[in-house]
Amino acid sequence: MATVAFYTLGCKVNRDETDSLAQLFKQQGYRVVDFNEKASVYVINTCTVTQAGSRKSRQMIRRAVRTAPDGLVVVTGCYSQTASEEIAKIPGVDLIIGNDKKHKIVDIIEQGSSKNKILVSSRQKLNEFYNLPIPDERKRKRATLKIQEGCDNFCSYCIVPYARGPIRSKPIDEIISDIKKLIDEGFKEVVLTGIHLGSYGRDQEDDVSLADVVHRLGKIENLNRVRLSSVEPTDFDTELLEAIKVSPNLCNHFHIPLQNGSDEILKKMGRKYDSAYFLETVSKIREIVKDVAITTDVMVGFPSETEENFKQNLQFIKKVGFSDIHVFKYSMREGTKASKMSRQITGEIKDRRAKELAQQANLLKTQYNKKFLGSKLEVLFEQYSDGNMIGHSSNYVKVYCPGEKKYIGHVRNVLINNLTKDGVAGNIE
């Protein structure tokens, strides 16, 4: 039996897509093995959002070549999309497949030798939304469904619009059909994902939007939870806020990328809002959604970021009161506007600022979680470890409680009685 091994770098969309690629290979009779084992095919799903992502991608490509010199080494993902010629120089690479051809990866391999080692389209040709299968092993837990691809924002620091191409959307009727299938397969929660999720529908002629998707999903029977993966602050328009307000099954958790709390830095980043706009957006959401969790991404070390800018950033995240923050350091990406900016920040300063901001983020997370001591949370259980069930509430609080494996994939009320390092603990009611 032919075997395939995967290594994934980068974002959640990439991880989800790798799981779907594994499903494609299984459907064609392949057996999935660990990346450190010898395999017939190695697929490295790469990332290039940071220099570290590109560097690690190259390392894993070379590891695959060393592990099985006779194996077929296939490179896909965002690094392959933006630096295919660079990857082609690595000895042992057999195929470089762009993001728009991921769904054809098995067919491309099965067709055998090709004159072209590089199968990567230009950004202008990335104009179709492609579907990937839902992995079997996720049944009865949380499903992710990508409904949007690409980004047209071109923030000054970001390589993603070049790696993922322009915005395109999955037709809304296909979304509804796919979700009904997921419900029939036992899923209790569906997470809608995309590269710029809030732009959903802007490329289509039938005048649909993310608000329409939320409305439609609210009418589907037996769909317990719908979660939005990440929505830009400028995408919370009147229509989306109204859809959120009336939705019977939308999770009370919104990930809204801030990137920075300093207006000066936001402007240099090319973000389309200031801190006041962001705060107003969060306030509107909190007015209509009970116990809502607002999570975010925050960058430190953007070119020219002063100590005063960093102080403003720190003060603003306290003011907003996020329930969780993904803190990351600016990484120069060739081809972006920010890469040409003066006053690049040293690694030492970036490290210090990231550490300080992460400490504040942990305090805010604990402060948010404390609110639920003595109260009940509806928890979808996803894991079992050391006698404990582990799951997440609708507002994405991580919950631990004693229980049995039979609860995996089920939603239960949990009475919260303690805090943990990364969440809360309680007992099933």
Phi and psi in degrees as a GROMACS rama.xvg file:
@    title "Ramachandran Plot"
@    xaxis  label "Phi"
@    yaxis  label "Psi"
@TYPE xy
-67.6925  144.734  ALA-2
-121.043  155.263  THR-3
-139.12  141.41  VAL-4
-126.303  144.371  ALA-5
-122.696  148.146  PHE-6
-136.714  129.542  TYR-7
-119.145  135.236  THR-8
-121.314  152.518  LEU-9
95.6916  -144.555  GLY-10
-77.8539  172.816  CYS-11
-64.1474  -35.554  LYS-12
-59.4925  -43.0711  VAL-13
-61.7115  -43.8147  ASN-14
-63.2304  -42.2167  ARG-15
-63.5695  -40.0197  ASP-16
-67.3601  -35.507  GLU-17
-62.4149  -43.0875  THR-18
-58.5242  -38.0035  ASP-19
-71.3612  -37.3609  SER-20
-63.2969  -39.2866  LEU-21
-59.8546  -39.2004  ALA-22
-63.0818  -40.6905  GLN-23
-60.1941  -44.2678  LEU-24
-65.1885  -41.2415  PHE-25
-60.5395  -39.6407  LYS-26
-63.3116  -22.4221  GLN-27
-100.811  13.837  GLN-28
92.4829  6.48394  GLY-29
-80.2451  150.944  TYR-30
-107.201  130.19  ARG-31
-83.6369  129.036  VAL-32
-123.13  168.228  VAL-33
-64.7346  148.327  ASP-34
-62.9998  -25.3568  PHE-35
-83.3965  -5.4395  ASN-36
-91.5123  162.627  GLU-37
-71.1871  136.349  LYS-38
-140.301  160.737  ALA-39
-71.7147  -37.9762  SER-40
-134.317  137.289  VAL-41
-116.704  128.58  TYR-42
-116.363  118.216  VAL-43
-106.908  111.614  ILE-44
-93.3762  103.056  ASN-45
-91.3594  167.685  THR-46
-132.611  148.361  CYS-47
-138.167  17.8134  THR-48
-62.1067  -34.2699  VAL-49
-126.199  163.803  THR-50
-60.9031  -37.0634  GLN-51
-62.1233  -37.9643  ALA-52
-63.0772  -44.1223  GLY-53
-65.4708  -42.8213  SER-54
-63.5082  -45.5265  ARG-55
-65.2064  -34.9914  LYS-56
-59.758  -45.5318  SER-57
-63.3075  -40.2786  ARG-58
-60.2534  -43.7736  GLN-59
-71.9988  -31.6399  MET-60
-62.1424  -46.973  ILE-61
-65.8277  -35.0085  ARG-62
-63.5997  -42.0475  ARG-63
-61.4808  -42.2318  ALA-64
-63.0587  -40.9233  VAL-65
-68.6841  -39.93  ARG-66
-64.4844  -41.2977  THR-67
-144.721  85.6146  ALA-68
-55.6277  -25.8706  PRO-69
-91.216  -6.72717  ASP-70
-74.6654  158.35  GLY-71
-86.5806  120.028  LEU-72
-102.172  115.785  VAL-73
-116.192  128.363  VAL-74
-114.012  128.035  VAL-75
-136.635  -174.136  THR-76
94.9105  -169.275  GLY-77
-71.3577  -32.8529  CYS-78
-67.2106  -39.4254  TYR-79
-66.1625  -31.812  SER-80
-70.3633  -34.2733  GLN-81
-103.584  -15.6278  THR-82
-142.333  46.9597  ALA-83
-63.0104  -38.7704  SER-84
-65.6659  -37.0872  GLU-85
-64.5963  -43.2796  GLU-86
-66.4294  -36.6982  ILE-87
-61.8957  -21.2903  ALA-88
-79.9386  -11.3073  LYS-89
-77.3578  119.032  ILE-90
-58.6671  133.81  PRO-91
100.792  -9.43762  GLY-92
-76.6452  126.955  VAL-93
-97.4631  -39.876  ASP-94
-141.378  140.945  LEU-95
-123.844  114.301  ILE-96
-115.596  126.862  ILE-97
-72.013  167.383  GLY-98
-59.6737  -31.1941  ASN-99
-77.438  -7.64395  ASP-100
-115.375  9.206  LYS-101
-55.4301  -40.774  LYS-102
-69.2659  -12.1681  HIS-103
-104.852  9.95419  LYS-104
-58.3259  -41.6728  ILE-105
-68.6694  -42.8073  VAL-106
-61.1347  -41.8336  ASP-107
-61.8482  -43.5656  ILE-108
-67.5186  -43.9671  ILE-109
-66.1596  -26.6351  GLU-110
-71.2766  -11.5583  GLN-111
83.48  -153.661  GLY-112
-60.0513  139.57  SER-113
-127.741  146.539  SER-114
-66.0834  -27.5803  LYS-115
-101.287  118.171  ASN-116
-77.1634  -29.689  LYS-117
-106.255  118.301  ILE-118
-119.422  75.0469  LEU-119
-130.335  126.892  VAL-120
-90.0469  156.008  SER-121
-71.7874  163.454  SER-122
-56.3127  -39.2134  ARG-123
-63.5974  -24.8132  GLN-124
-93.7683  -1.70538  LYS-125
-84.3524  76.6805  LEU-126
-122.747  8.39363  ASN-127
-120.641  145.773  GLU-128
-91.3955  125.119  PHE-129
-109.472  148.075  TYR-130
-99.6924  142.755  ASN-131
-123.829  149.724  LEU-132
-72.2088  155.973  PRO-133
-82.2196  127.594  ILE-134
-62.2339  140.308  PRO-135
-61.0989  -38.7649  ASP-136
-71.0061  -4.89851  GLU-137
-90.668  0.506432  ARG-138
-56.7572  141.132  LYS-139
71.0329  10.8401  ARG-140
-117.744  -126.005  LYS-141
-107.723  128.122  ARG-142
-103.268  145.368  ALA-143
-109.558  138.312  THR-144
-131.452  112.935  LEU-145
-79.249  122.758  LYS-146
-115.762  -2.70371  ILE-147
-148.878  148.437  GLN-148
-137.487  149.993  GLU-149
85.4103  167.173  GLY-150
-152.153  139.016  CYS-151
-114.526  12.2319  ASP-152
-77.0087  -35.3113  ASN-153
50.7806  52.5966  PHE-154
-59.3321  148.516  CYS-155
-63.617  -20.5972  SER-156
-100.032  -6.43236  TYR-157
-107.551  133.099  CYS-158
-94.0652  -9.54037  ILE-159
-57.0198  -42.6288  VAL-160
-58.2403  -29.9931  PRO-161
-78.4132  -32.6372  TYR-162
-82.0337  -32.2075  ALA-163
-108.574  -11.6911  ARG-164
82.5721  -175.529  GLY-165
-70.4852  166.327  PRO-166
-68.7544  141.019  ILE-167
-153.331  151.789  ARG-168
-126.788  149.953  SER-169
-78.5812  130.689  LYS-170
-53.3592  139.253  PRO-171
-62.5858  -35.0154  ILE-172
-65.7214  -32.9339  ASP-173
-68.99  -36.2971  GLU-174
-60.4179  -48.9791  ILE-175
-60.5501  -44.6314  ILE-176
-61.9007  -45.1563  SER-177
-63.8123  -40.7921  ASP-178
-68.1805  -37.43  ILE-179
-62.4654  -36.7028  LYS-180
-65.777  -39.8772  LYS-181
-63.7861  -39.4376  LEU-182
-63.0946  -43.8926  ILE-183
-61.2193  -28.4127  ASP-184
-85.2803  -2.82976  GLU-185
103.631  5.30378  GLY-186
-69.2789  140.064  PHE-187
-101.361  -20.5068  LYS-188
-141.717  139.652  GLU-189
-123.002  127.259  VAL-190
-102.098  121.15  VAL-191
-85.511  123.084  LEU-192
-119.9  164.222  THR-193
-178.489  166.773  GLY-194
-77.4013  -41.662  ILE-195
-133.244  76.4155  HIS-196
-55.5444  -39.4042  LEU-197
-66.4838  -13.9708  GLY-198
-85.674  2.73234  SER-199
-48.3279  131.294  TYR-200
90.3735  -14.5784  GLY-201
-68.3046  -17.1678  ARG-202
-92.9694  -4.59128  ASP-203
-101.675  157.742  GLN-204
-88.4461  -11.8601  GLU-205
-93.7604  16.9403  ASP-206
56.473  49.2626  ASP-207
-105.736  161.52  VAL-208
-145.648  176.167  SER-209
-61.3377  -33.1781  LEU-210
-60.2106  -39.9296  ALA-211
-64.2749  -38.6626  ASP-212
-62.4788  -46.1757  VAL-213
-60.1448  -44.2528  VAL-214
-59.9057  -47.4257  HIS-215
-63.9547  -40.8358  ARG-216
-70.0597  -25.5502  LEU-217
-67.9087  -15.3791  GLY-218
-98.7803  -1.34773  LYS-219
-85.1895  126.566  ILE-220
-69.4858  144.575  GLU-221
66.2376  16.3952  ASN-222
-95.4045  98.5192  LEU-223
-64.7851  -49.0076  ASN-224
-138.637  139.851  ARG-225
-123.465  130.817  VAL-226
-123.407  136.744  ARG-227
-93.6529  129.478  LEU-228
-70.9657  -48.047  SER-229
-163.799  129.841  SER-230
-132.669  129.84  VAL-231
-65.1356  147.665  GLU-232
-58.609  -32.6924  PRO-233
-76.3352  -8.26433  THR-234
-92.3867  -3.87981  ASP-235
-85.2796  71.6764  PHE-236
-81.9593  -179.299  ASP-237
-57.7056  -41.4535  THR-238
-65.6219  -42.7842  GLU-239
-69.1531  -39.9497  LEU-240
-61.9694  -38.5316  LEU-241
-67.055  -40.8268  GLU-242
-63.3577  -39.8179  ALA-243
-62.8251  -43.2538  ILE-244
-61.0084  -39.641  LYS-245
-98.1751  -6.45551  VAL-246
-67.116  131.806  SER-247
-84.8362  -11.8738  PRO-248
-133.778  8.458  ASN-249
-78.8721  130.249  LEU-250
-64.5177  143.86  CYS-251
-86.1787  58.7012  ASN-252
-148.661  124.724  HIS-253
-131.344  125.541  PHE-254
-94.7802  113.89  HIS-255
-121.354  107.334  ILE-256
-65.5632  118.306  PRO-257
-87.0236  -47.6669  LEU-258
74.9706  -43.4154  GLN-259
-164.593  147.521  ASN-260
-97.084  2.50455  GLY-261
-97.2211  125.114  SER-262
-62.0743  -35.8318  ASP-263
-62.6443  -43.6427  GLU-264
-71.5992  -39.8121  ILE-265
-56.4872  -41.2045  LEU-266
-64.8887  -43.2431  LYS-267
-67.8427  -29.0408  LYS-268
-72.0461  -17.3675  MET-269
79.9647  19.9507  GLY-270
-73.3354  151.099  ARG-271
-100.057  33.3881  LYS-272
-159.067  167.896  TYR-273
-116.833  -179.491  ASP-274
-64.0486  -35.3371  SER-275
-64.2488  -41.8094  ALA-276
-62.8249  -44.0139  TYR-277
-60.2074  -46.2623  PHE-278
-64.0414  -38.5085  LEU-279
-63.6968  -40.8255  GLU-280
-61.3965  -46.3845  THR-281
-61.8139  -40.9772  VAL-282
-62.3023  -40.8012  SER-283
-62.4437  -40.4833  LYS-284
-67.1935  -42.9143  ILE-285
-65.6464  -26.2703  ARG-286
-68.7922  -28.1137  GLU-287
-112.024  -8.80065  ILE-288
-126.202  118.444  VAL-289
-70.4556  137.222  LYS-290
52.8264  31.6754  ASP-291
-66.051  140.061  VAL-292
-98.8567  127.27  ALA-293
-112.636  112.866  ILE-294
-110.291  165.351  THR-295
-158.845  173.873  THR-296
-115.883  137.112  ASP-297
-135.259  130.787  VAL-298
-101.606  141.747  MET-299
-119.621  154.854  VAL-300
82.2004  19.977  GLY-301
-62.4561  146.382  PHE-302
-48.4668  133.042  PRO-303
76.3593  4.06593  SER-304
-63.6512  116.056  GLU-305
-88.7233  172.36  THR-306
-62.5657  -34.4351  GLU-307
-67.5385  -41.4186  GLU-308
-59.7818  -43.8364  ASN-309
-64.6071  -39.4212  PHE-310
-61.4274  -41.7793  LYS-311
-62.4681  -40.7527  GLN-312
-60.0351  -48.5272  ASN-313
-62.8806  -43.9086  LEU-314
-65.2809  -36.413  GLN-315
-70.1501  -39.766  PHE-316
-65.7144  -31.9617  ILE-317
-65.9332  -41.3022  LYS-318
-63.1208  -42.4426  LYS-319
-69.8022  -40.6774  VAL-320
74.3587  54.6214  GLY-321
-64.2093  151.485  PHE-322
-87.6978  -18.6515  SER-323
-163.565  147.806  ASP-324
-136.317  130.337  ILE-325
-91.5774  110.567  HIS-326
-95.5447  130.824  VAL-327
-142.955  158.226  PHE-328
-98.1933  141.092  LYS-329
-57.8944  137.151  TYR-330
-129.108  123.683  SER-331
-65.4818  127.497  MET-332
-118.999  121.456  ARG-333
-60.0239  134.888  GLU-334
99.5784  -10.3078  GLY-335
-95.8818  158.004  THR-336
-61.6256  -39.0283  LYS-337
-65.2928  -25.3546  ALA-338
-66.887  -19.8529  SER-339
-99.3704  -0.0548374  LYS-340
-76.0195  149.168  MET-341
-81.1621  172.595  SER-342
58.9713  53.4461  ARG-343
-67.3009  142.574  GLN-344
-88.5143  139.57  ILE-345
-69.7492  156.372  THR-346
-61.7857  -35.9566  GLY-347
-62.4264  -43.2676  GLU-348
-67.9751  -41.3212  ILE-349
-58.7628  -44.9446  LYS-350
-61.0415  -44.595  ASP-351
-63.9293  -45.0506  ARG-352
-66.9598  -39.4215  ARG-353
-63.7731  -41.1551  ALA-354
-63.7504  -44.508  LYS-355
-65.1928  -41.5401  GLU-356
-68.7337  -38.1033  LEU-357
-64.2357  -36.6722  ALA-358
-62.3796  -42.8165  GLN-359
-66.4215  -37.8814  GLN-360
-60.9797  -40.5624  ALA-361
-64.7173  -38.5943  ASN-362
-63.3266  -42.8308  LEU-363
-65.1632  -39.2049  LEU-364
-63.4212  -44.8176  LYS-365
-63.4077  -41.1004  THR-366
-60.683  -41.7828  GLN-367
-66.2996  -46.1676  TYR-368
-64.4326  -30.5071  ASN-369
-59.826  -27.7922  LYS-370
-58.3881  -23.177  LYS-371
-100.2  1.67666  PHE-372
-62.2349  127.832  LEU-373
85.5451  -0.201344  GLY-374
-114.64  172.768  SER-375
-102.86  140.719  LYS-376
-125.677  138.828  LEU-377
-82.1062  121.545  GLU-378
-120.342  130.851  VAL-379
-93.5966  114.778  LEU-380
-83.2843  132.522  PHE-381
-121.036  -23.1825  GLU-382
-139.112  160.428  GLN-383
-131.978  127.763  TYR-384
-152  126.136  SER-385
50.7571  44.3169  ASP-386
82.4018  0.0609152  GLY-387
-113.338  140.37  ASN-388
-85.8071  142.308  MET-389
-129.145  130.856  ILE-390
-156.659  -170.216  GLY-391
-130.573  143.996  HIS-392
-79.0866  174.786  SER-393
-58.1379  -37.2948  SER-394
-91.5796  23.5879  ASN-395
61.5904  33.3454  TYR-396
-82.8818  130.539  VAL-397
-77.3484  128.472  LYS-398
-124.335  132.217  VAL-399
-113.499  139.576  TYR-400
-161.776  151.936  CYS-401
-61.9194  144.157  PRO-402
176.379  -172.927  GLY-403
-115.638  159.259  GLU-404
-59.6189  -23.5155  LYS-405
-62.1035  -17.9329  LYS-406
-81.7268  -10.7712  TYR-407
-59.924  130.444  ILE-408
87.6688  2.45287  GLY-409
-114.836  154.217  HIS-410
-102.128  128.902  VAL-411
-137.483  151.792  ARG-412
-77.8281  133.874  ASN-413
-125.545  127.835  VAL-414
-84.9234  117.95  LEU-415
-84.1182  127.755  ILE-416
-131.807  2.21806  ASN-417
-159.388  159.474  ASN-418
-100.328  147.657  LEU-419
-118.689  177.986  THR-420
-60.125  -37.7063  LYS-421
-123.895  14.2769  ASP-422
-176.664  -135.805  GLY-423
-137.259  167.492  VAL-424
-133.611  154.239  ALA-425
-170.254  -162.446  GLY-426
-130.843  143.954  ASN-427
-65.766  132.661  ILE-428
